[in-house]
Amino acid sequence: MSNKLKKGSAPLAAALALAMVVTGCSGGDTTATGDPKTTDKPDGNNSAAWKVGSEPFSFSLFGNYDWYTMPVWGKDLFTKEVKEKMKLDIVPVQSQGNANSKLNTLIVGNELPDVVWGDRDKFDRLRDNGALVPLDPYLDKYPNLKKWAGDEILNMLRAPDGKLYLFPNWYTNKPTGNAGYVVNKKIYNELGKPKLETTDDLYNYLKLVKEKYPNIIPFEPGQAQEGKGVDILLSAFAEETPASYAGTLRAMPKDGKFTSLFADPVYRESLVYVNKLHREKLMTQDALTQTVDQVREKLNTGRVAVYADVTAIEYASKADAELVKKDPNDGYFMIWPIHKAGLDKNKITVAHYDRLGWNAAAITTKAKDPEKIFATLDWMTSPEGMNAVVWGPEGMYWQGVDKDGMPNLTEKFFNEPEERTKNMNATNDLQFVGNSTYNDAIKLKAEMSLPEEKQSWETKYQQTITWKTHKDLTAMRGIEPAPDSSEGLIRERWIELYKKVRAQAILAKSEEEVIAILDKGEKDAQTLGIEKLNTYLTKKWKENEEKMKKK
């Protein structure tokens, strides 16, 4: 599932409309004021657990994305089997290309769907106005979510009132991630396979590429205006310092608190290095203006010697396949992350992963049977549900399970890859409460069942490199201030300043100019109120750590 989504906030008028009509859209589950503190708590423990498939059941679902159009449930082979066997139907309420407008229309018309599915930070206004059902009463009665997600993840998702309203999608208990360094195999072999471990090794290799291959881009950082490979290089200059400190948090954690990025010696050293690569034409000269398509085209045609990106596997795997089609000796391979000499290479973390996963589903107070909906979602996140929706009906691509509870994959799974991929991709946009912990274990089992030459490029390097070099930053997620708060306004201006200063530093004419640009940037950041913002972020980070400790 892609998580590169466009994020927007509802207009003020819509939020006000919600506050006025929420009592009408919440059935009998809220008071006349719609105050969530007085919302009746559903009691899921006074009756026997409801079993999915015991009777016909359906509910409506709204995907809160402009880009999202929900496929017809039951049209593909997998959900057709679920619909018939489990008597389950999910009815779409489409966004029609404008999710905010559609959701506001549903609110004002007292026509909220049973379930809203979308980014976790887009549920606050519904929750704060009493339009969401707390899920806590169902957690023990229907135990799959609690078992597979665990208390730390669920506590991180709890609202300020202490209740859980969100059912996470693609949560995990293990490392994930696709960031790192990719090397052109043909060029590397022709240059004698030189050592590529330290920042000095990388610099010398790029100089050699420039000398021997004038038409090849030595270092490709992707879209540098978004950080990408430029941020990846930050990780090379200090242990346990992922690109995410620059590209996502824009602050450096030290001694338990966030500190100013521009004043940090490690960040400054990394930008001096990036500037050196740019000045000496060892990296893409249009890195700050190029498009994704331009990056892909260069990779797909083999015109890149070394590529670093936070999404390296996503683009390089496809490029490798294109090049290998034409020449089996061509293509790309990944290397262990670059590090500054003297550092422990095994402590270099290029980027982060987040155990909370991608997005979430929430049950609205408009739903007539919230417990049955929760039971259904809980079944979908269980091994049984994941097998049915993601891997298909038993007997097609799997038959029975092994001693670890993983499905035994059939010959059809391995012998018909194109047909299997088509069928499995058909349910991608119907996987609302995915369980990455379980699902990734199946994917790994599938790959390890193949001879090495047939294993996928992605899984090979995820298993051997990227999953081992990503840092768990779950406690630092969701700490951003509200956009209309004083800290939120500081953050907005800080992001603009940060991007401007980073670009100026990359394009600087000398190392001295880089330092001067960062010095001025630090003064401007202090004027903006960066200390106030970092104090806020630190407070939220520590609150998250406390949440995760609770049982």
N, C-alpha and C positions, 0 to 999 in steps of 0.2 A: 504493500500500500504506500502510495506517495503521501508525504506530509508537507509538501511544498505548496501550501495553500495561501490564497490571498485573504488577508484578514481585514475586516472593517468593523465599525461599531455602528449601532443603530442610531438614527437621528434622535435628538432630544424629544421632539414631538411624539415619536413612536414610544419612547420610554414612558412619557407622561400618559399616553393613551393606555399603556399596559397597566399602570397604577390605577387608573380609573375603572377599567373593565375587568380586572383580575377576579373580582368576586363573582362575576357572571360566568367566567370560564373555568371556575374551580369546583364546580359541582357543589356537593355538600361538605367538602373537606376543609374549608376555611371559614373563618368568621366573616361577618359582614365587612370588616375592615381589611380583610386579606392579609392580616399580620401573620407572618410565618411562625412567630413564637406561639401563636394560639392554634396553629394547625393541628387537627386531630391526628394522632399517631396511629397509622394502620397497625392492627394487631395480627401479625402473620402466624402466631403460635397457638391460636385457639381452635384450630381445626387441623385435620390431617393434611399432609403435603399433597398438593395437586400434581398429577403426573402428566407431562407432555405426551400427547397421543391418546389420552384416555377419552377424549371427546373432541369434536371439532372446535377450533379456536382461531381467532384472527384478531389482529390489531393494526392500527394505522401508524405510519412512521414518516416523519418529515426530516430530510437531510438538509441541514442548515448551511449549504454551500451554493454559491451561484453556479458553479460548474457541474453540480451533481444532479443527475437524472437517474432515479432508481430504476433498475431493470425490473421486468415483470417477474414476481416471485412465482416459480413453478414453470417457467418457460424453458429454462435450461435443464439438462439431464439430472443434475444433482438436487436442486430444490424441487423439481417435479416429483422425485422420489420422496423427499421430505414431506411435501404437501399431501401426497397420497397416503404414505405410510403413517405419518405423525398427525395427519388431519390439521396441519398448520398452514395458515396463510398470513402474509404480511402485505398490507395494502399501502401503496405509496401515496404520499401527498407531495407533489413535485414543487420545487422552488421556482420553476419557470424562468431560470436565468437571473433572478433577483431575490435572493434568499431573505434579506432584511425586509423588503417590501411585502413578500408573501407571508412571512411570519407575523408581521404587524397586522396584515389583513385578517389572518386567522385569529389573532388575539382580539382585535376589535369586533370581529364577527362572532365571538364566543364559539370558535370552531377549532380550538387547539387539537392537534392529533394526540393519539395515545402516547407516542414516543417522539422525542426530539433527539436527533443524532448530529453531533458536530464538535467543533473545537471546545475544549474544556473551559476556556475563558469567555465563552459566549452564553453561559447559562445563568450568570449572576442576576440579571434583571428578572428572569422567570422565577428563580429561587427566592429572591428577596421579596417578591410580591406574592409568595405563597402558591405558586402555580406548579410546583414540583412535589412529588411524593418522596418522603424519606425512605431509604431502602433498608435501614438497620433491622427492622422487625423480621426481615426475610433471610438475613445472612446465615443464621444457624439452621433454619428450616430447609433451606436450599443451599447446600454447603460448597458448591463448586467454586464460586467466585472467591470466597474466603480462603478455601484451600489453596487455589492456584495463585491468587494475587498476594495474599498474606496481609497481615495487619499493617506493615509499614506503608505499603502502597495505598491501602484503603484509608489509613489515617491521613496521608498526604492529600487525599481527595476530599476530605471532610470540609464542610462549609464552616464559616465563623460560628454558627450556632452549635457546632459539634456533630451535626448529622451528616450522613452520607446520602447524596442525591445522584451521584454519577456512577455509572457502570462503565469501567474503562475498556478500551479497545486496543488490542495488541500490547498489553502489559507483559512484562518479562521479569525473570529473576536472574538473568545472566547477561553478560556483555553483548552488545550489538554494535553495528556501525560499519561504514564503508569508506572512511577517510584513510588517506595514506599516500605513498609515493609509488608511481608506476614508471617502468623503464621500457624503452623500445628495445626489444630482444635482438633484432638484426643489427642495429647500430652498436649495441653493447658488445655483441660477439665480435663484430668486425674491429672494434677498438681494443680487443684483447681482454675483455672482462676485467677491467680495473676495479680496485676496491671502492665500494660506494657505501661508506658507513658514517663518516663524520661530515661536518659542514665544510671542512677543507677539502675532503674527497669530492664532495659534490661540486664545489667551486672549480676545482681542477678538471673534473670531468666535463663540466659545461664549457670550459675554455677549449678543451680538446675537441669537443663536438663542433664548436664554432669554427675552429681552424680547419677541421677535416670535412665538415658538411655545411657549406655556406648557405644551403637552401633549407636547412633543418632548424627548427626552433629549439635551442638547447633546453630551456626550462619553460614549461607552460603552467601557469598558476590558475587557469580558468578565469572567471570573472572577478578580477581583483577589486572592483568597486564594491563587491559583496564580501570581500575578505578571501574566501576560498583558499587557494594554495599559499597566498601571502600569510594568512593566519596560521596555516599548517607549519610554516617555518618558525613561528613563535615556539612551538613545542620542542624544537631542536636545541634551544638555548637554556633550558632548565628542566630538571626532572619533575614529573607530575604537573606539567603546565600545558594543558591542552589548548588547541586553537580556540576553543569555546570561551576562554577567558577574554579574548580579544573580540571575536566575531559575534558572540551571543551576550555575554555578561558585560563586556567592555569595562571590566574592573579586575584587579588582581587581588585574590584573597591572600592575606598574610596575617599570621598570628590570630586567626579567628575573626578577622574582619576584612571587608573590602577596602582596597586602597586605590589611589588614582593610577590609571593605566599609563598616562603620558610621563609620569614621574618614575615609573618602574624601570630599573636598569635592564632587566631581561627584555622587556618589550622594546626599549630603545635600541638595545643591541640587535634584536631581530630586524627592526626596520632599517638600521644601518646596513645590515647584510642584504636585505631585499633591494635597497637603493643601489648597492654596489652591483648586484646582478642586472638591474635595469640600466644603470649608467654604462656598463660595459657591454650592453646588448646581448646579455646571456639569457634574457627572458623576453617573453612577448612584449613588444613595444606598445601595443594597443590594448594591454591587459585591462586598463581602466575603462575602456569603451566597447570592447568586443561583446558579442551576443553569445548565448548558449549554442546556437546553431553553428557559429564560427568555430567555437571550441571543438564541437563534435566533428566538424568537417576536417579540421587539422588532425585530430586523433584518428579518424577513420581512414585517412590517406597516409598515415604513417609519417607525418611531417613534424613529429614531436619526439625529442630524445628522452626527456624526463617530464613527467606530469604529476602534480600534486594538487589534491582537492579534497574537500570534505565529502564529496560524492564520487570519489575516484573510481570505485568499483562499478558504479552504475554506468558511467560513460566508457570506461576502459574495457569492460567486458564485451560490450557491443563492438567496440573498435577492434579488439583482438579477433573476434569472430570474423569480421570483415576482411582483415589482413590475412588471416590464416587460410581463408578460402582461396586466395590467389597464390599464396606461398606458405607452405607448412613451416618454413624456417623464420617466418615473420611473426609479428604480433607483439604483445606486451606481457610483462611479468611484474609482480610487486616485490619490493624490497622492504626489509625491516626499517622502521623510521630512522631518518638521519638524526644524528646527535652531535653536539659540540664535543670536541676531544676532552676527555677527563670525566665526562658524565657516564652514568651507568645506563647503557643502551636499553636494558630491561625495565628501566623506570621512565622511559619516554612514552608519554601518552599523547597521541596526536589530536584526539577529539574526545567528545563525551558521549555517553549513552544515558537514557532516561528510562527507568523501570516503569514509569507511568504509561509508556506507550504513546499512541497517537492521539485519539480523540475519545469521545464518550457518548453514551446514550443515557437519557433521563426520561422517567415516566412522569407524565403530567397528571394533575388532579382531574383532568377531563376523562381519564381512563376509567371505565366501569369495573374492570377486573385487574387492578395493579398487581395483585399477588400472582395471578396467572401469567401476566406479562413478565414479571421478574423470574418466575419459574422457567419460562421459555428462554429468556436471555441466559439464565444460569445453565440451562441444558445446552444452549448453543456454545457456551464457553467451556463446556466439559469435553473430555475426550470423545464421548459418543457424538456430541453435536459437532465438534470440529471435524471428526472423521466424515460425517454425513455432508456437511456444507462445503468443506474445503477439499476433501479427498474423494468424495463421491460415495455412492451406495456400495455396500459390501458385495463382493463378487466381481466388481468391475476392475478397480485398480488396487484393491486390497482384499485380503481374506483372512479373517481371524486376527488375533493379536499375539505378540510374543510375551515373554516372561516379564518385560517391563511395561506392558500395556500398550506398546506401539503396534500399529497395524502392520501385518505382513504384506508387503507389496507383491503384486502378481506379475507374471511375465508380460501381461498386457501393458502394465505401467511402464516397463522398460522398453518394450518392443514397438510401441506406437507413440513416440514422444510428441509428434506434431498434433495428433488428435487429442492426446492427454492434455497438452498445454492449452488447447482451445477450450476443452471442457472445464478445466480448472480455472482458467481466466474468466470464464463466464460468470463465476460467483464472486469475483473480487469485490464488486460494489454491493454485495449482499452480506459481507462479513462485518457485522456491526459490533461484535463483542469478542474479537479474536483473542486467542490465548497463545502468545508467542512462545512461552516456555515449552508448551506441549508441541506446538506446530513446528518450531525450529528443530526440535529433536527428531521429528519424523523426516524433515528435509535432510538433516545430516545423515540419518540412517539410510535414506534413499541414495544419497551420493556415495556413501561408504560401501554400498552394495555393488557399485559399478567399478570396473577396472579403472586404474588411474587415468588412462588416456581418454576415458569417457566422462570423467567427473567434470562438473561445471567449473568454469573459471572463477565465478563468484564464490561458490562455496569453498573451493580450495584455499583462496586467500583470506576469506573470512575466518575460516577455522585456524589457519596457521599464522595469520598476521593481524588483521584488523580487530577481531574480537579480543585479542590479547593486548591491544595497544589503545584501548578506549577506556576512559575513566568514568566511574559512576558519579554523576552530578545530580542525582534525583533530588536531593535536599535543596539544591539551588534553582530548582524549576518553579515556575509560577510565583516568583517573588517581585515581579514588576508592579510598580504603583499604578493606580487607576489613571487613565489619560488626563482626566480633568482635575486631578489633585495637584498640589504645588510640586510634589516630587515628580509626578507624571509630566508636568510641563517642563521641569528641568531636564528630565530624561529625553524628551523629544528634542530639545535644543542641543543637548549633549550628543545625541546620535548624529545630528547634522554636523556639529563641530568635529566629531571623531572622524567621520568619513572624509571631510574636507582636509583635515590635517594629515590623515593617512595618505591620501592622494598626493598632497604636496610633498610629503616626505619621500614617497616612491619616486617622484619626478625631480627631486632636488639634484643640483649640479655637483654636490660634494658631500662628504660625511659631515663637515662642519655645518653645512646648510641644514642637513637633517636634524642635527642637534638643536640648532637655532629654532627651527620650525616646531619641534617638540617642546622646547622651553616656552615659546609663545603660546602654544596650544595648551600647556599646563596652566599658565596664567589665566587664559580665557576660560578654561574649565573651572578654575576656582571662582572666577567672577560669576559664572553661571550658577554656582551652588553645588558643585560635584560632591563636596563633603556631605552635604545634607542628603543627597541622593544615595551615596554609599552607606551612610548611616542607616537609612531606611532599608536598603537591600540587605545589609548585615542583619538587621532585626528580623526581617522575614526569613532569612536563611536559618537563623538560630531557632526561630519558631518552628520551621519545618523539621529541623533536627529533633526537637522535642516531640513533635507529633509522631515522628517515625519510631520513637522509643516506646510509645504507649502500646499497651496490649489490650 
